[in-house]
Amino acid sequence: MSDWLRKQANILYERLLSEEVSGTPNHVAVIQDGNRRYARQQGDDTHQGHRAGAKTTEQILEWCQEIGVEELTLYAFSTENFNRPAEENEPLFDLLSEKLREFADADRVHDNEVQIRAIGAVDRLPKRVQEAITYATRQTQEYDRFILNIALAYGGRSQLLEAARSVAKDVESGNLDPEEIDIGTVEKQLYTTPLRDVDLIIRTGGGERTSNFLPWHANGNEAAVFFCKPYWPEFSKADFLRGIRTYEHRQQSWQRTRARRALALLGSMSDQDLPEARSTVARFRDSLPASEQPNEETIELPDSNEPVADR
């Protein structure tokens, strides 16, 4: 197939996928894997792979805004990446500094009111990267239409550990009653500004693991996960839409499961529980697609005048 035909086929496929998308996740998180392997495949230096990946980063921001995603988190640099050679990391730090400042000044960022935030142990990063983070944060801190989180010097388990230590110190000092510890208590220790629960994780580069990424917000929310083979610089809009479709299928399956569980419990309901049960069934029925609506007899509740023992 010629390059022209391949391009036209991809455009047609993207259009088809766009028409199929009917539900949008609020928060998408992306593990941008494969920059270095892409560079080796092209015969380039590693930093050229990261620079090629930066172009995809700009594109996915636009794709998210097109379909109504409200928050995007990008896994840009993990705590494990500090173990890589300095000659590999230093050009990456230069690129991060450059792109953070470029994003902070971009018209499309301000026109779409994008707030840029960094999450992770940013104090471990070189000063030039920290200064770029501060600049991007200040330039966009008043916006809230779209949130762009960039995970830098990030490690999910280490963050959970630090949050647990902070909570323990508050209890030990008497500033916190153990009985008052809840989800909100932990989340306040994790980040200075709240993150939405993650609805979809996308990982490029062929790996099938989530690599310690946002364990509190993703695993706790049972996020859908989409693994794909293209390296991050090769990741296309069609790949992105396939990920969104995976999220939709996950949501539909989850809704069906909840509906079936609710229906299975109805037989044991007492008379005083029936009005609430009817309301619950109605809500679950409304949540299902038209093609999956159950027949009326399937969700028929027992008459409240019928003895419980005979139901």
Secondary structure in CASP SS format (residue, H / E / C, confidence):
PFRMAT SS
TARGET T0000
AUTHOR 0000-0000-0000
METHOD secondary structure of the structure
MODEL  1
M C 1.00
S C 1.00
D H 1.00
W H 1.00
L H 1.00
R H 1.00
K H 1.00
Q H 1.00
A H 1.00
N H 1.00
I H 1.00
L H 1.00
Y H 1.00
E H 1.00
R H 1.00
L H 1.00
L H 1.00
S H 1.00
E H 1.00
E H 1.00
V C 1.00
S C 1.00
G C 1.00
T C 1.00
P C 1.00
N C 1.00
H E 1.00
V E 1.00
A E 1.00
V E 1.00
I E 1.00
Q C 1.00
D C 1.00
G C 1.00
N H 1.00
R H 1.00
R H 1.00
Y H 1.00
A H 1.00
R H 1.00
Q H 1.00
Q H 1.00
G C 1.00
D C 1.00
D C 1.00
T H 1.00
H H 1.00
Q H 1.00
G H 1.00
H H 1.00
R H 1.00
A H 1.00
G H 1.00
A H 1.00
K H 1.00
T H 1.00
T H 1.00
E H 1.00
Q H 1.00
I H 1.00
L H 1.00
E H 1.00
W H 1.00
C H 1.00
Q H 1.00
E H 1.00
I H 1.00
G C 1.00
V C 1.00
E C 1.00
E E 1.00
L E 1.00
T E 1.00
L E 1.00
Y E 1.00
A E 1.00
F E 1.00
S E 1.00
T H 1.00
E H 1.00
N H 1.00
F H 1.00
N H 1.00
R C 1.00
P C 1.00
A H 1.00
E H 1.00
E H 1.00
N H 1.00
E H 1.00
P H 1.00
L H 1.00
F H 1.00
D H 1.00
L H 1.00
L H 1.00
S H 1.00
E H 1.00
K H 1.00
L H 1.00
R H 1.00
E H 1.00
F H 1.00
A H 1.00
D H 1.00
A C 1.00
D H 1.00
R H 1.00
V H 1.00
H H 1.00
D H 1.00
N C 1.00
E C 1.00
V E 1.00
Q E 1.00
I E 1.00
R E 1.00
A E 1.00
I E 1.00
G C 1.00
A C 1.00
V H 1.00
D H 1.00
R H 1.00
L C 1.00
P C 1.00
K H 1.00
R H 1.00
V H 1.00
Q H 1.00
E H 1.00
A H 1.00
I H 1.00
T H 1.00
Y H 1.00
A H 1.00
T H 1.00
R H 1.00
Q H 1.00
T H 1.00
Q C 1.00
E C 1.00
Y C 1.00
D C 1.00
R C 1.00
F E 1.00
I E 1.00
L E 1.00
N E 1.00
I E 1.00
A E 1.00
L E 1.00
A E 1.00
Y E 1.00
G C 1.00
G H 1.00
R H 1.00
S H 1.00
Q H 1.00
L H 1.00
L H 1.00
E H 1.00
A H 1.00
A H 1.00
R H 1.00
S H 1.00
V H 1.00
A H 1.00
K H 1.00
D H 1.00
V H 1.00
E H 1.00
S C 1.00
G C 1.00
N C 1.00
L C 1.00
D C 1.00
P H 1.00
E H 1.00
E H 1.00
I C 1.00
D C 1.00
I H 1.00
G H 1.00
T H 1.00
V H 1.00
E H 1.00
K H 1.00
Q H 1.00
L H 1.00
Y C 1.00
T C 1.00
T C 1.00
P C 1.00
L C 1.00
R C 1.00
D C 1.00
V C 1.00
D C 1.00
L E 1.00
I E 1.00
I E 1.00
R E 1.00
T C 1.00
G C 1.00
G C 1.00
G C 1.00
E C 1.00
R C 1.00
T C 1.00
S C 1.00
N C 1.00
F C 1.00
L C 1.00
P H 1.00
W H 1.00
H H 1.00
A H 1.00
N H 1.00
G C 1.00
N C 1.00
E C 1.00
A C 1.00
A E 1.00
V E 1.00
F E 1.00
F E 1.00
C C 1.00
K C 1.00
P C 1.00
Y C 1.00
W H 1.00
P H 1.00
E H 1.00
F C 1.00
S C 1.00
K H 1.00
A H 1.00
D H 1.00
F H 1.00
L H 1.00
R H 1.00
G H 1.00
I H 1.00
R H 1.00
T H 1.00
Y H 1.00
E H 1.00
H H 1.00
R H 1.00
Q H 1.00
Q H 1.00
S H 1.00
W H 1.00
Q H 1.00
R H 1.00
T H 1.00
R H 1.00
A H 1.00
R H 1.00
R H 1.00
A H 1.00
L H 1.00
A H 1.00
L H 1.00
L H 1.00
G H 1.00
S H 1.00
M C 1.00
S C 1.00
D H 1.00
Q H 1.00
D H 1.00
L H 1.00
P H 1.00
E H 1.00
A H 1.00
R H 1.00
S H 1.00
T H 1.00
V H 1.00
A H 1.00
R H 1.00
F H 1.00
R H 1.00
D H 1.00
S H 1.00
L C 1.00
P C 1.00
A H 1.00
S H 1.00
E H 1.00
Q C 1.00
P C 1.00
N C 1.00
E H 1.00
E H 1.00
T H 1.00
I H 1.00
E C 1.00
L C 1.00
P C 1.00
D C 1.00
S C 1.00
N C 1.00
E C 1.00
P C 1.00
V H 1.00
A H 1.00
D H 1.00
R C 1.00
END
